[in-house]
């Protein structure tokens, strides 16, 4: 995985292309650019209208679980919370399991919290 330890906060918020309903921190923008995982940004933006996501947007734990070049993306209100959203991906080149946060309309790395 790329080195994300260098991010402990953000200096600016970023919008990626047409995704104006979410802001991304410096660290998450770096992740998306380095791993070319803009598909993940698309997933995040595309589910913001869902009631489960809206109702819990003050804090969401997003997770990517990777196995055999497949992945499952989930959203939970906390580590042990019920799954708010789940999407299975038939193929991914994402390197390993990963977790990050959404706080309101900001997507950030855990180290940036």
N, C-alpha and C positions, 0 to 999 in steps of 0.2 A: 504494500500500500504506500501511497505517497506520504510525505512527512507533513502531518497536520498539527504537530505540537507547537509550531511557530505561531499559531493563532490562539490568542487568549482574550480577544475582544475584537471589535471592528472599528474601523475609522470611517466607514461609509456603508450605506446600503445600496444594493445594486438590483436592477431589474434585468432579467434575461430575455431579450427579444420582446415578444408580444405579451409576456407574462406580467401584466401590470397589477394583478391581484395579490402578488406576493413580493416581498423584499428578501434579498439574500445578503448575508454578511460576507465580508472579505473571504473568510475561510471556506464557506460553502461555495462561493463563486469559484475559488481556486480549485476546489474538489471537482466541480462540474467541468471546468476547463481542462484540467490535467487528465481526468479519467474519461473525458468526453461522454459524460453521463447526463446529457441534457434531457434524455428520456425520463430521468428521475424528476427533473424540474417540471416536465410536462405532466407527469402523474400527479405531483403535488398540486399544481395549478388546477388540474381538471377535476379534483374532488373537493375543492373548497366550498362548493355550493351544497354539498351533502349536509343534511341536518346534524348527523353525528359529529361531523368535523366542525361545523359552525358552533354547535353547542359546547364543544370542548376546546375551542381554539385558544383559550387562555394558556393552555399547556398541553402539547401533544408530543409523545415519544414516537418517532418514526423509526422503523427498523427494516433492514434488508438482510435476509438470511439467504446465503448462497450455497448451493450444493450441485455438483455435477453440471456446471454451466447453466443452471436454472436458478431462479430466485423467487422469493416471496417478499413482497413489500407490505408492511402492516403499520397501522397507526393505533396507538393506545393512549388513554388519558394518563397513564403512569405505568411503571414497570409491570405491576401485577394486574392492571386493569383489563377490562373486557376489550376485545378487538373492535375498533370503530370502523376500520376499513382494511380490506385485504385484497391484494392483487397478485396473482401468480404469473410469472414470466417464463415463457418456454425457453428463452435463451438470454444469457447475459454474459458480458465479459467483465463485470464488476468483480474486483479481485477477492473480496472476503466479506464476512458479516460486518455490518456497520449500523450504528445508531446515531441519531441526531434529533434536534428538537424543533418544534414550531411553537412560537409564542406569539399569539394573535396573528399578524400577517408577516412575521419575520421567521425565516428559516435559518438556523444556526447550528454550528458544530457544538458538541458537548463542552469543549474547552472554551468556547466563547460565551457560555452562560454566566 
